[in-house]
Amino acid sequence: MTAVGVRSTRRVSWVDRFLTTLRIVLIALIVVGLLAFIAQQIDNDNAFARRRNPGATGLTAAQVKGLFVTGVAQGAMYGLIALGYSMVYGVLGFINFAHGEVFMLGTMSGFIASTKLSDAGYWESNFIGSFLLIILIAILVSTATAVVMERVAYRPLRDSPRLIPLITSIGVSFFIQNAVLGLFGPNSKSYPQLPEWLAKNRTILTFDIPGTKIMVLVVAAVSMAGLWWVVERTKTGKAMRAVAEDKEIAALMGINVDRTIVLTFAIGGAMAGIGGILWGLSFRSVTHLTGFLPGIKAFTAAVVGGVGNLGGSMAGGVALGTAESLGPQVILEPLGVKGVSQLRDAVAFTALVVVLLFKPAGLFGERLSEDDRA
């Protein structure tokens, strides 16, 4: 074996050892945290708690259920955004980092429409109709933004090396952020107050769930079911899957590749618009930076579930939301970590690292084109 081969083998060996050590450390941290949490729930004055987390009170069953519901609802919104990342990556093979701004524009357009409806008195008197209207407006705005983005920024670069459209997407993201900043200013914009009948808690299978979270879960489920039907049961969906598999063969079969790619961006934009309205109604505020962190989290969700896998992206979003909601209180707080409420983002990205260490293709596997698999 040559000297170069020996050095290469040694380098790979050290990388493997490092990754194995990292796996062991992360799993040990999770196991110890869970055991400490269970012990704290049984006796909050046990020896470990006195040493690492004095004054611990543990969590009630209602608090655990509340954290779980919050995580699932927020994860469902991540999943809706992640669908756009997965669809574009499945067809074009690059990550559209401006997709978070498509989501933000949906949230901002919902704020404008809901404010006008509130001023006219329709928000209180006919909330259901107002809700459907602002969802429609957000879908139209986000879809139009995604289509224009594809036509102006990405189509001319389709045959370029992948790094070029990737960098372009970052530039588009900053352009949209600053355009919204110039139009609406840096201050946070607040959605109108939700009706009392929607905001109050409802008991479902022993879970006390706020009406807003029920709305998020129902709309997300209906949206996912609609997307599944489009992709799996319509000619448009078959065309999208064919283009994702091999563009040249799809074109030879008579599929209009350009139109299919535009439709992919449009559907991904529509999902982001729906997610934007749900986000705005859940948190009731929007700024020009609203799309940045949720966009990064949604991309993380797509990777966790499996890039290009639509069902996996939604499941990855729910898993990520649940991890960042429960993780700080269930794993970090029993270990005596301070300020766990500020570590939600760290927990989310650590969850990504854990998944990639054990399943590099994501929880449900990637679905890539022939070129991407080569």
N, C-alpha and C positions, 0 to 999 in steps of 0.2 A: 504494500500500500504506500502511495506517495505521501510526502510530508503534508501536502495540501489536503489529501483525503483524511489523514490523521487529525489535522486541525478541525476539519469540517465535522468529523465524527465526534470530537471532543466538544465542539460548540453545540451540536445538537443534544449531546448528552447533558450538558449543563442547562440548556433550555428545558429539557424534559424534567430534570430534577427540580428546577425552579417551579415549573407548573405543578408538579406533583406536590411540592411543599405548600404552594399556594392553595391547592385544593384541600389539603389536610387542614391547614389553618382556618380556612373559611368554614369548612364543615364543622370543625371543632368549636368555632365561635358560635355557630348557629345552634349546635347541640347543647353547649353549655348554657347559652342564653335561654333556650327553651326549658331546660331542666331547672334553671334558676327561677324562671317565671312560674313553673308548676309548683316548685317549693314555696315560692312567695305567696301563691294563691292558697296553699294549704296552711302555711304558717308564715305570716309576714314578719315574724321576729326570729326566723331561723338563723343559724350561725353564719351562713353565707350572706344573707341579707344584712345582718348586723355589721358584717365586715365591709361589704361592697356597696350596700344601698340602705343605710340606716334610715329609719322613718318610712320605709316602704309600706304602702297600703294595699297594693295589688289592684286588680281590676274586677269590677262586678260583671256578671254575665251580660247585663244590659249594655255596659260600656264596650265589651268585646264585640257584641252584636252590632252596636252602633259603628264601631271602627270598621267592621267587616262590610257593612252596607255602604259606608262612605267610600271605602276602597273600591268596591265593585262598581259603584256609580261613576266614580272618577275614572276608573279603568275603562269603562264602556266609552267614555268620551275620548280617551287616548286611542281606543280601538278604532273609532270612527275616523280619526285623523290618520291613523296608521294605514288604513285601507288605501288611501291615496298614495302613500309611499310605496306600498307593496305593488299596487297596480302599475304605476309608472316604472318601477324597477323591473317588474316582470316583463314589460313590453320593450322598454328602451335600455335597460341594464344600467341605469344610473340613479342616484338618489337626488330627488328634487328638493333641495333644502329650502326653497321658497314656499313649500307647501304649508308651512306654519303661518305664513303671511296670508295665504288664501283663507285659512281658518280664521285669522284675525279680522280680515275684511268681512267675513260672514258675521262675526260677532259685532263689529262696528256698524254694519248695515242694520242688524237687528236692533241695536241701541237706537239708531236714528228713527227707524220705523216705529218701535215701541214707544218712544218719547212722543212722536206725533200722534199716535193713537191714544196715548194717555192724556195729552192736551185736549184732544177732541172728545174725551170721555168714554171711548170704546174699550179701553183697557180694563176698566172695572165692570162695565155693563155687559160686555161680550168678550170675555177673555179667550174662550176657545177659538172663536173666529179670529181674534187678534193674533193668537199664538200661531194658527195655521198660516195667516198672512205673513207674519215676520219670518217664518220658516221658508215660505215660498220666495220671499225677497232675498233672504240670505243664500238660498240655493242658486237663484239667478245671478246674484253678484259674484259668488264664489266660483260658479261654473264659468261665467264670462271671463273672470280673471284667469282661471286656469287655461281656458282655450286661447285667450290672447297671449298668455305667457308661452304656451307651446308654439304658437304660430310665429311670434316675433323673436323669442329668445332661443328656443331649442331646435326648431325645425331646420334653420340654416346650419346648425352645428351637428346634425344627426350623423354625418359620416366622419366627424372629427374624433380624435382620441377621447376617451371617456373623461379624462381630467378636465378638458375644456368645458363641456356642459356642466360639470360639477361646480367648477369655479364660477361659471355664469350664473348658476342657480343661487350661489351665495350673493353675487352682485345684485340679482333681481330681488332677493330678500331685503337687502339693505335699501334698495331703491324704493320698494313699497313701504317699508317702515318709515323712511324719511318723508315720503310723499304724504302719508297719513299724519305724520308729525306736523308737517307744514300746513295741512288743511284743518286739523282739529286741535293742534296744540298738544303739550305734554301732559296735561292734567287728566286724571282718571275720569271717565264718563260712567255714570250710574244708570242702570236699568230702572224702570219704575218698580215700585213695591208690588210684590206678587199678591194676589187675592188670598185672604185668610183661609178659605176652604182648600186651597192648593197647598199652602205651607204647613198646615197642621199634620200631626203624626197619624198614621194608620197602622193597625196591627195586622200583620200577615205572617202566619205560621210562627207565632211568638216573637216576631221581629217588629219593633216599633220603627216604622220607616216614614220619614218626612215625605209629603206629597211630591215635592220637587224631585226627590231621588227616584220615586216611583215613575214619574214622568220621564226622567232620563233613561231609566232601564227599559221602559216600554218603547219609547221612540227609537232607542238604539237597537232593540231587538227587531222591531218592524223594519228599520233601515237595513239591517244586516240580512234579514229574510228577503227583502226586495232586491238587494244586490245579488244574493245567491241565485234568485230566480233569473235575473237578467243574465248573469254570467253562465249559468248552467242550462237554462231552458230556452234561450232565445238565439236567433241567428246572429245578433250583435255579439252576444257572449261567446258563441262558437268562433266568430271571427277574431275576437280579442284573444281567445286562447290559442288560436292558430298563429296569429301574429307574434304572440309571446313565445311560441315554440320555435318558429322559424319564419322570418319575414319574407325571405326570397321564395320559399315554397308556397307560402300563403298568397303572395302576389301571383305566382304561376297558377294558382287555383282560382283566380278571379276575385280575390279579396282586395278591396281598396285599402291599402295599408295606411295611407295618410289619414283617411277618414276614421279608421279604426283607432289610430293613436289619438286623434282629437277626441273621440268618444271616451277613450280611457281617461284622458285628462279631465274631461267634463264630468264623468261619473265620480272620479276621485274628488273633484272640486265640490260636487253636490254633497258628498259625505262630509267633507270638511265644513261646508256651510251649515249642515244640520248640527254637527258637533259644536260649531261656534255659537249657535243659538242656545243649545243646552248649557254650554259653559257660561254664557252671559246670564242666563236665568238662574243658574246655580250660584254664581259668585257675584252677580249684579254689578260688575265693573269691567271696563275695557280701556286699554291704552294702545298706543302704537307698538308696544312691546309685548302685548298679550300673546301673540303667536309664537314667541321665541321659545320659552321653556316648555310649554305644552307640545310644540313641534318637535323639540329634541326628545322629550319623553315618548312621543308617538313613534318617532324613528326607533327609539330603544325598544318599544313594544313590538314593532315590526321585526326587529332582529331577534328578540326573545321568542316570538312565535314562529319565526321562519320567514325570511324575506321572500316575497312573491306568493306566499300562502295566505289567502284572504281570511279563511277561518282561523288560521294560526295567528294572524295579526290581531284580530279581535280578542282571541283568547290570551295572547300576549299582553294586550292592553289591560284586560281584567286582572291578569296575574300581577302585572306591574303595579297597578293601582292598589290592589290588595296588599302587596308586599310593602309599599311605602306607607300605607295606612297602619298596618298591624306591626310591621317590623320594629319601628322605634320603641313602641310600648311593650311589645312582647319579648323582644330579644335584647335591645340595647339598654332599656331602663332597668331591668333586673340585674344587669352587669354593672350598674353604677355609673353609666355614661350620663353626663350632665347635658341639659339642653336638648333632649331627644326630639322635641317638637321641631327643632330647626334642622334636623338631619334627615328629613323625608327624601330629599333629592339624593343625598349620599346613599341611602338605603336602596333607592330605585336603581342607581347605576351599579351598586354592588351586586344587586340581583342579576343585572345583565352580565357582569363578570362571572358570577357563579354558573349561570346557564351556559355561557360560551366555553367555560372550562370543561364542562361535562358533555355538552351537546353543541358543538360549534355551528351546526346548521339550524339551531333553534329547537324549541320544544317539539314542534310538529314538522320540522324539515323544510328546507327551501324548495321553491318551485321555480327553476330557472330555465332560460331558453337553451337551445342546443349550443349556441356560441358561448354562453356563460358557463356551461358545464364542461366545455372543452378545455 
